[in-house]
Amino acid sequence: AQSVTQLDSQVPVFEEAPVELRCNYSSSVSVYLFWYVQYPNQGLQLLLKYLSGSTLVKGINGFEAEFNKSQTSFHLRKPSVHISDTAEYFCAVSFTGGGNKLTFGTGTQLKVEL
Amino acid sequence: GAVVSQHPSWVICKSGTSVKIECRSLDFQATTMFWYRQFPKQSLMLMATSNEGSKATYEQGVEKDKFLINHASLTLSTLTVTSAHPEDSSFYICSVYEESSYNEQFFGPGTRLTVL
């Protein structure tokens, strides 16, 4: 069965420090991978996506993620966070043959502190 | 990417009434839209896939008679919560699937439903 796991429900970090949000998936078929950000009472905004090609993907707001097929991971990173990065982050996976549906992880609350 | 709107942004209703939520694709003709619900501090759960001109495809465990989906045009899908109860209170989010954007979904801003 296909699944997505975000092990960290909350990640506190000081401003200007680096951060990594972890995402692992389980699948027997090819996948497309996405990271979305959600601010309170708002919809989701795409940060970045991996479809094919280079395993290091750069997105908006200084975020990047690396696809690791052997470890079935797609961790999100930012070298220096800002207060405005405080939000909920969702990893999502689209599985080949899944009808373009997205399966979301449980989310990681990133809280940036001064 | 596609711009998606939802109306209303929030709604409060009495138990037993029906509520309609609209999802509009403002700049793109969408044959496929998705409806999700999100409980507080939880992830998005796919409810159904809305297909223009045909019946919606519901996920396992979602009552199709309670959550009526109508995708009558390429720019509008509606979700009607019939005979709403307090347990239906949730954040409902729609998305538009745009094949030309390589499998990306574009999300609406969401609708907060509170059933008293």
Contacts between the chains, C-beta under 8 A, distances in Angstrom:
chain1	res1	chain2	res2	distance
A	32	B	102	7.8
A	32	B	103	5.1
A	34	B	104	7.4
A	36	B	107	7.7
A	41	B	91	7.7
A	41	B	110	7.1
A	41	B	112	6.8
A	42	B	109	5.8
A	42	B	110	6.6
A	43	B	4	7.6
A	43	B	6	7.8
A	43	B	93	5.6
A	43	B	107	4.0
A	43	B	108	5.3
A	43	B	109	4.5
A	43	B	110	4.9
A	44	B	44	7.6
A	44	B	93	7.2
A	44	B	95	7.9
A	44	B	107	4.3
A	45	B	107	7.5
A	46	B	1	7.7
A	46	B	104	6.3
A	46	B	106	7.9
A	49	B	102	7.4
A	49	B	103	7.9
A	49	B	104	6.3
A	51	B	102	5.3
A	51	B	103	6.8
A	90	B	43	6.5
A	90	B	44	7.1
A	94	B	103	5.5
A	99	B	49	6.8
A	99	B	57	8.0
A	100	B	32	6.8
A	100	B	97	5.3
A	100	B	99	7.9
A	100	B	103	6.1
A	100	B	105	7.8
A	101	B	34	7.2
A	101	B	46	6.0
A	101	B	49	7.0
A	102	B	34	7.6
A	102	B	46	7.2
A	102	B	95	7.9
A	102	B	105	6.0
A	103	B	46	7.9
A	104	B	43	4.7
A	104	B	44	4.8
A	104	B	45	7.9
A	105	B	43	6.5
A	106	B	42	7.1
A	106	B	43	4.8
A	107	B	42	7.5
A	107	B	43	5.2
A	109	B	41	8.0
